[in-house]
């Protein structure tokens, strides 16, 4: 699978059903030729005027399923507390 194909998919956290966004980057282990994590930009602050919050770094092990349109992840620490 190409990185360009991954970038076109929404990342959904199954811990709370929230859409985290689209992948903007990958964290790679070049020595072993593996993907370590997906990086999704954090949400914008106050209509985007004050930048963004911290990026979501999702470990490869937290990926539940890579589908045709979405990537399902299970990251309870990114779930909103109600």
ABEGO torsion letter per residue (X at the ends): XBAAAAAABBBBBAAAGBBAEBBABBBBBAAAGBBABBBBBBBBBGGGAAEBBBBBBBBAAABABBBAABBBBBBAAABBBX
